[in-house]
């Protein structure tokens, strides 16, 4: 059975959201991480250049394996194996702080991703089984700096942040968070006290804080163009691998 979608410019740009040169960098990273295979066992039916598009299209469209199979001319089992094998190889590499990190501004935010796996998600404020994902974004470039492993959706953002280990990536960097991150060491908005309105300077600070912190919400909106983050059917570490891969593709799409 011949497939419809192939690793060609028109299909790559339409179904992955990446230009061909950007997708080439993703393919190079997969190859460097051992995507060719260990040289043992049954060889892949598809060459390496044809495999990452399957993963990217799956994350972009959230089609089922049975729907993807005829598009690529392979069996549903082959599509499943490709996604399970290459999904972790697309993972984002957390940015390292450098000498100019003191001058940079990062933003942390949490977003809820609907999931089917009851061991990963929990009933949350959106009345669905969801997972809470903590993400750090560069305020200037909107590049995803790091993303934490998902936790149940009923976990408070402050607790999810403390348990995520992302604070280790933020040494010497100014990090903003919303009011949910109080007492976490992040810069949060001024809070009203009972019977004491905010001072004029505090209101201006909060307005500026909201303006800058909106960048992380814009980033979440762009990442959720990959529909896997709107209803994740993956089990176990599937959502974690999807978040990391989507963050990497989001960063590649922002690259010049």
HUCORMO-V551061 format. One record per residue. N is the residue number from 1. RES is the residue in one small letter. PSI is psi in radians with two decimals (NA if undefined). Layout:
BEGIN
n = <N	N>
res = <RES	RES>
psi = <PSI	PSI>
END
This chain:
BEGIN
n = <1	2	3	4	5	6	7	8	9	10	11	12	13	14	15	16	17	18	19	20	21	22	23	24	25	26	27	28	29	30	31	32	33	34	35	36	37	38	39	40	41	42	43	44	45	46	47	48	49	50	51	52	53	54	55	56	57	58	59	60	61	62	63	64	65	66	67	68	69	70	71	72	73	74	75	76	77	78	79	80	81	82	83	84	85	86	87	88	89	90	91	92	93	94	95	96	97	98	99	100	101	102	103	104	105	106	107	108	109	110	111	112	113	114	115	116	117	118	119	120	121	122	123	124	125	126	127	128	129	130	131	132	133	134	135	136	137	138	139	140	141	142	143	144	145	146	147	148	149	150	151	152	153	154	155	156	157	158	159	160	161	162	163	164	165	166	167	168	169	170	171	172	173	174	175	176	177	178	179	180	181	182	183	184	185	186	187	188	189	190	191	192	193	194	195	196	197	198	199	200	201	202	203	204	205	206	207	208	209	210	211	212	213	214	215	216	217	218	219	220	221	222	223	224	225	226	227	228	229	230	231	232	233	234	235	236	237	238	239	240	241	242	243	244	245	246	247	248	249	250	251	252	253	254	255	256>
res = <x	x	x	x	x	x	x	x	x	x	x	x	x	x	x	x	x	x	x	x	x	x	x	x	x	x	x	x	x	x	x	x	x	x	x	x	x	x	x	x	x	x	x	x	x	x	x	x	x	x	x	x	x	x	x	x	x	x	x	x	x	x	x	x	x	x	x	x	x	x	x	x	x	x	x	x	x	x	x	x	x	x	x	x	x	x	x	x	x	x	x	x	x	x	x	x	x	x	x	x	x	x	x	x	x	x	x	x	x	x	x	x	x	x	x	x	x	x	x	x	x	x	x	x	x	x	x	x	x	x	x	x	x	x	x	x	x	x	x	x	x	x	x	x	x	x	x	x	x	x	x	x	x	x	x	x	x	x	x	x	x	x	x	x	x	x	x	x	x	x	x	x	x	x	x	x	x	x	x	x	x	x	x	x	x	x	x	x	x	x	x	x	x	x	x	x	x	x	x	x	x	x	x	x	x	x	x	x	x	x	x	x	x	x	x	x	x	x	x	x	x	x	x	x	x	x	x	x	x	x	x	x	x	x	x	x	x	x	x	x	x	x	x	x	x	x	x	x	x	x	x	x	x	x	x	x>
psi = <2.15	2.42	2.81	-0.76	2.32	2.98	1.12	2.83	-0.87	-0.65	-0.70	-0.86	-0.58	-0.73	-0.18	-0.29	0.17	2.55	2.86	-0.73	-0.64	-0.72	-0.55	-0.64	-0.63	-0.73	-0.68	-0.73	-0.69	-0.74	-0.73	-0.44	0.19	0.44	-0.33	-0.38	2.95	0.03	0.16	2.83	-3.01	2.26	2.70	2.47	-0.61	2.43	2.85	-0.68	-0.41	-0.19	-0.86	-0.61	-0.56	-0.75	-0.79	-0.74	-0.67	-0.82	-0.59	-0.72	-0.42	0.54	2.77	2.89	-0.65	-0.55	-0.62	-0.56	-0.91	-0.42	-0.56	-0.03	0.54	3.09	2.75	-0.62	-0.67	-0.75	-0.76	-0.77	-0.71	-0.78	-0.75	-0.59	-0.74	-0.36	-0.88	-0.40	-0.21	0.11	2.56	2.45	2.04	2.40	2.52	2.44	2.47	-2.98	-0.58	0.16	-0.49	-0.55	-0.09	2.81	2.15	2.73	2.38	2.47	2.77	2.51	2.63	2.28	2.06	2.35	2.83	-0.41	1.99	-0.29	-0.33	-0.70	-3.14	2.75	2.16	-2.95	-0.22	0.23	0.43	2.83	2.04	2.86	2.50	2.15	2.14	2.28	2.44	2.30	2.44	2.20	-0.52	-0.82	-0.30	0.36	2.44	2.09	-0.78	2.70	2.40	2.89	2.39	2.57	2.86	2.54	-0.29	0.14	2.27	2.57	-0.69	-0.77	-0.72	-0.65	-0.81	-0.65	-0.16	-0.48	0.06	-0.37	-0.48	-0.40	-0.08	0.35	2.31	0.25	2.43	2.20	2.28	2.57	2.90	-2.99	-0.25	-0.20	0.51	2.51	0.50	-0.02	-0.05	2.83	2.02	2.87	2.75	2.49	2.51	2.47	2.66	2.16	0.15	1.80	2.84	2.51	2.85	-0.75	-0.63	-0.67	-0.69	-0.68	-0.75	-0.66	-0.75	-0.67	-0.80	-0.69	-0.73	-0.74	-0.32	-0.35	-0.60	-0.57	-0.65	-0.67	-0.76	-0.70	-0.73	-0.70	-0.58	0.07	-0.39	1.86	-0.15	-0.43	0.10	-0.37	1.55	2.08	-0.06	2.62	2.84	-2.16	0.14	-0.75	-0.71	-0.81	-0.65	-0.76	-0.81	-0.74	-0.74	-0.70	-0.72	-0.76	-0.60	-0.77	-0.69	-0.66	-0.47	-0.30	2.56	NA>
END
